[in-house]
Amino acid sequence: MRAALRGLTTRGRCLLAAGLAALGCAVLLGEKDLLRVAFLLLALPLVSAIVVARARYRLSCTRTLLPDHVAISQQAEVHLQVQNVALLPTSPMLLEDELPYALGGTPRFVVERTGAGQRRGVRYSVRSELRGRFRIGPLRLRLSDPFGLVEVTRSFTSVETLTVMPKVVPLPVVRVGGAWSTNGTSSSRSVASRGEDDAATREYRHGDDLRKVHWRSTARVGALMVRREERPWQARSSLLLDTRSVGHRGDAPDSSFEWAVSAIASVGIHLVHRGHGVTLTTGGDLRGLELTSDIAILDRLADTRLTRAHDLDELAAAVRRADEDASLIAVFGLLTADQAGVLAGCRPPTAPNVAVLLESTSWLALSPDAAAKSHALNAAAGAEFTRGGWRVVRVARGDSIADSWARAGIGESGMRATFMEQLR
């Protein structure tokens, strides 16, 4: 009952106030007719509140997202189905599904009178220009009396999550002099499985399968030897994303950070499709995760956010932890020459490294002098990486991800055959 009284609409409150005013005037003036009018005005909102409070609708709600993972700007459909599980029919109802601001306004639907056991279905579309995980729901039911004096909202508990993933750009196959390409081919280094005389072996351990005993090695060594199991060789790549807020400029979705996220997603999927083992590390999370599918990469990047780190400690630690035998492809934000030198020194010069340097200030409206200083700063940082043996790709606003990836394998003399061998 209290909830119903709190749900008095403006019309109901005005009617109640008019009833109180009429009651006061009737008492002061001694007008019995006015007293009857006052009682009528007071009774209408109160009776309506009682009727709404005693309404006991038993409804079930089912929500389905098709699909539940979408790319930026891609539409998803929300299917709602409401069933009346009570024995009595319902009156027309107003339904509202709660949505975050990024998915648009709150959708509202009027559902007609629903009989016992009947179902009513509605659908609507959502779309987001921002990455992330967005909660859809709960569904709210608005109950009102016929006069519009009282309105009460009741909510269901079920919610669903829509995952909006970064944009993915198809990338070209990288070639250097026509000799090397990222075609994803791999070769097997396991000789034991081919039964050669020089198979890799080790001493027998308790519990080893006797079928793996290598008799020629056993006869030569004089001790029981078994074949060493070796996994087929697979190219490995490590991806690193700089998430420092001080290193990026612009407002999402048009920002240097969103460009970086999309670039990492595109490169990761490009390499996975070519048989690479991909490990992804972000500046705010040093736990490098090995990702083996498109959805794993996109799901990981869907809710990646900027961090407040101002120093390079976490970023440098991530560079050091990257596998030296794997190609490292890192997308960095703004860096000074000193910072670039520190990061470049975290990897041995013989390791295959690519540094994508974003000129993040180009995502801002700068004066010609400020733009020239920013360009010089980016060039100085690139020079430090080049001295450290890194392959450098400098990116400004307007550069496409596909063209930038192509520049990672063609052009200046900094690319080594060992790096392209890793990208095969």
Residue pairs with C-beta under 8 A, 6 or more apart in sequence:
1 49
1 50
1 53
3 53
3 152
4 49
4 50
4 52
4 53
4 150
4 152
5 49
7 49
7 52
7 150
7 151
7 152
7 153
8 16
8 45
8 49
8 149
8 150
9 144
9 148
9 149
9 150
9 151
11 147
11 148
11 149
12 45
12 48
12 49
12 148
12 149
12 150
13 45
15 41
15 44
15 45
15 149
16 41
16 42
16 45
18 41
19 38
19 39
19 40
19 41
19 42
19 43
19 45
20 38
20 42
22 34
22 35
22 37
22 38
22 41
23 35
23 38
23 39
23 42
25 31
25 34
25 38
26 32
26 34
26 35
26 37
26 38
27 35
44 147
44 149
45 149
45 150
48 145
48 147
48 149
48 150
49 149
49 150
51 145
51 150
52 143
52 144
52 145
52 150
52 151
52 152
53 152
55 143
56 86
57 84
57 86
57 90
57 93
57 141
57 143
57 154
58 84
58 85
58 86
59 82
59 83
59 84
59 85
59 86
59 90
59 141
59 156
60 82
60 83
60 85
61 80
61 81
61 82
61 83
61 139
61 156
61 158
62 80
62 81
62 83
62 158
63 78
63 79
63 80
63 81
63 97
63 136
63 137
63 139
63 158
63 160
64 78
64 79
64 81
64 160
65 76
65 77
65 78
65 79
65 136
65 160
65 162
66 76
66 77
66 79
67 76
68 76
68 160
68 161
68 162
68 163
69 163
69 165
69 295
69 298
69 299
70 76
70 127
70 128
70 162
70 163
70 164
70 165
71 164
71 165
71 166
71 167
71 168
72 128
72 129
72 130
72 131
72 164
72 165
72 166
72 167
72 253
73 127
73 128
73 129
73 167
74 127
75 125
75 126
75 127
76 125
76 126
76 127
76 162
77 123
77 124
77 125
78 97
78 107
78 123
78 124
78 125
78 126
78 136
78 160
79 121
79 122
79 123
80 95
80 97
80 109
80 121
80 122
80 123
80 139
81 119
81 120
81 121
82 95
82 111
82 114
82 119
82 120
82 121
82 122
82 139
83 117
83 118
83 119
83 120
84 90
84 114
84 115
84 116
84 117
84 118
84 119
85 117
86 116
87 116
88 116
89 113
89 114
89 115
89 116
90 113
90 114
91 113
92 110
92 111
92 112
92 113
93 110
93 111
93 114
93 141
93 142
93 143
94 108
94 109
94 110
94 111
94 141
94 142
94 144
95 108
95 109
95 110
95 111
95 122
95 139
95 140
95 141
95 142
96 106
96 107
96 108
96 109
96 139
96 140
96 142
97 106
97 107
97 124
97 136
97 137
97 139
97 140
98 106
98 135
98 136
98 137
98 138
98 139
98 140
99 105
99 106
99 107
99 126
99 134
99 136
100 134
100 135
102 128
102 129
102 130
102 132
102 134
103 126
103 127
103 128
103 134
103 136
103 162
104 126
104 127
107 124
109 122
111 120
111 122
112 120
114 120
126 136
126 162
128 134
128 162
128 164
129 253
130 164
130 252
130 253
131 164
131 165
131 166
131 252
131 258
131 261
131 301
131 302
131 303
131 304
132 163
132 164
132 302
132 303
133 161
133 162
133 163
133 164
133 302
133 303
134 161
134 162
134 164
135 159
135 160
135 161
136 159
136 160
136 161
136 162
137 156
137 158
137 159
137 160
138 155
138 156
138 157
138 158
138 159
139 155
139 156
139 158
140 153
140 154
140 155
140 156
141 153
141 154
141 155
141 156
142 151
142 152
142 153
143 151
143 152
143 153
143 154
144 150
144 151
144 152
163 299
163 302
164 302
165 265
165 298
165 299
165 301
165 302
166 258
166 261
166 262
166 265
166 298
166 301
166 302
167 262
167 265
167 266
168 262
168 265
168 266
168 269
168 294
168 298
169 262
169 263
169 266
169 400
169 401
169 402
170 266
170 270
170 402
171 266
171 267
171 270
171 401
171 402
171 405
172 402
172 405
172 406
173 181
173 182
173 183
174 180
174 181
174 182
174 405
174 406
174 408
174 409
174 410
174 420
174 423
175 181
175 409
175 410
176 409
176 410
176 415
176 417
176 420
179 417
179 420
180 409
180 417
180 420
180 421
180 423
180 424
181 420
181 423
181 424
182 270
182 271
182 274
182 409
182 423
182 424
183 274
183 424
184 235
184 271
184 273
184 274
184 275
184 276
184 424
185 275
185 424
186 232
186 233
186 234
186 235
186 275
186 424
187 232
187 233
188 232
188 233
189 230
189 232
189 233
190 229
190 230
190 231
190 232
191 198
191 199
191 200
191 230
192 199
192 200
192 201
192 214
192 227
192 228
192 229
192 230
197 216
199 214
199 217
199 227
199 228
200 227
200 228
200 230
201 214
201 217
201 225
201 226
201 227
201 228
202 225
202 226
202 228
203 223
203 224
203 225
203 226
204 213
204 223
204 224
204 225
204 226
205 226
208 226
209 226
212 226
212 227
212 229
213 224
213 225
213 226
213 227
214 225
214 226
214 227
217 225
218 224
218 225
234 275
234 276
234 277
235 271
235 274
235 275
235 276
235 277
235 327
235 422
235 423
235 424
236 276
236 277
236 278
236 279
236 323
236 325
236 326
236 327
236 422
237 271
237 276
237 277
237 278
237 279
237 326
237 327
237 328
237 329
237 422
237 423
238 278
238 279
238 280
238 281
238 288
238 322
238 323
238 326
238 327
238 328
238 329
239 264
239 267
239 268
239 278
239 279
239 280
239 281
239 329
239 330
240 281
240 282
240 283
240 315
240 318
240 319
240 322
240 328
240 329
240 330
240 331
241 260
241 261
241 264
241 280
241 281
241 282
241 283
241 301
241 304
241 330
241 331
242 248
242 260
242 283
242 315
242 330
242 331
242 332
242 333
243 257
243 282
243 283
243 284
243 304
243 305
243 306
243 307
243 309
244 283
244 306
244 307
244 309
244 310
244 315
244 333
245 306
245 307
245 308
245 309
246 309
246 310
246 333
246 334
247 332
247 333
247 334
247 335
247 358
247 360
248 255
248 256
248 257
248 260
248 306
248 333
248 334
248 358
248 360
249 255
249 256
249 334
249 360
249 361
249 363
249 364
250 256
250 257
250 258
250 360
250 363
250 364
250 397
252 258
254 363
255 363
256 333
256 358
256 360
256 362
256 363
256 397
257 306
257 333
259 358
259 395
259 397
259 401
260 331
260 333
260 356
260 358
261 301
261 304
262 401
263 331
263 356
263 401
263 404
263 405
264 280
264 301
264 331
265 297
265 298
265 301
266 401
266 405
267 329
267 405
268 278
268 280
268 291
268 297
269 294
269 297
269 298
270 405
271 278
271 423
272 278
272 291
272 292
272 293
272 294
272 297
273 294
276 423
277 290
277 292
277 326
278 290
278 291
278 292
278 297
279 288
279 289
279 290
279 291
279 322
279 323
279 326
280 288
280 289
280 291
280 297
280 300
280 301
281 287
281 288
281 289
281 318
281 321
281 322
282 304
282 318
283 307
283 309
283 314
283 315
283 318
284 305
284 307
284 309
284 314
286 314
286 317
286 318
286 321
288 318
288 321
288 322
289 300
291 297
291 300
307 314
309 315
312 339
312 342
312 343
315 332
315 343
316 342
316 343
316 346
319 328
319 330
319 343
319 346
319 347
320 346
320 347
322 328
322 347
324 347
324 348
324 351
325 351
326 352
326 422
327 352
327 353
327 354
327 419
327 422
327 423
328 347
328 351
328 352
328 353
328 354
329 354
329 356
329 408
330 343
330 353
330 354
330 355
330 356
331 356
331 358
332 340
332 343
332 355
332 356
332 357
332 358
332 381
333 358
333 360
334 358
334 359
334 360
334 361
334 377
334 378
335 343
335 357
335 381
336 377
336 380
336 381
337 377
337 380
337 381
337 383
337 384
339 381
340 355
340 357
340 380
340 381
340 382
340 384
340 385
341 384
341 387
341 388
343 355
343 385
344 355
344 384
344 385
344 387
344 388
344 389
344 390
345 388
347 353
347 388
347 389
347 390
348 389
349 388
349 389
350 389
350 418
351 389
352 416
352 418
352 419
352 422
352 423
353 385
353 388
353 389
353 390
353 391
353 419
354 390
354 391
354 392
354 393
354 408
354 419
355 382
355 385
355 390
355 391
355 392
355 393
356 393
356 395
356 404
356 408
357 378
357 381
357 382
357 385
357 392
357 393
357 394
357 395
358 395
358 396
359 374
359 375
359 378
359 394
359 395
359 396
359 397
361 370
361 371
361 374
362 371
362 374
362 396
362 397
362 398
363 397
366 374
378 394
379 394
382 392
382 394
385 392
386 392
386 414
389 414
390 414
391 408
391 412
391 414
391 415
391 419
392 412
392 414
393 404
393 407
393 408
395 404
409 415
409 420
409 423
